[in-house]
């Protein structure tokens, strides 16, 4: 199953690259997103980084550690 997942992921990444090339050839402007920067800013804006948790619940989880 892991091999199949890895193969599928590789196929998807390859096809995405091909699509980017096709779009650029057609004159479309593509923006590459810095995923690490996005995730970091999202975590900062949420405070604790876990969606759906209230701050008091997050504090209780941290207290268990």
URLIN-V637134 format. One record per pair of residues at least 24 apart in sequence whose C-alpha atoms are under 6 Angstrom apart, sorted by the first residue. I is the first residue (numbers start at 0). J is the second residue. D is the distance in Angstrom with one decimal. If there is no record, write none. Layout:
i | j | d
I | J | D
I | J | D
//
This chain:
none
//
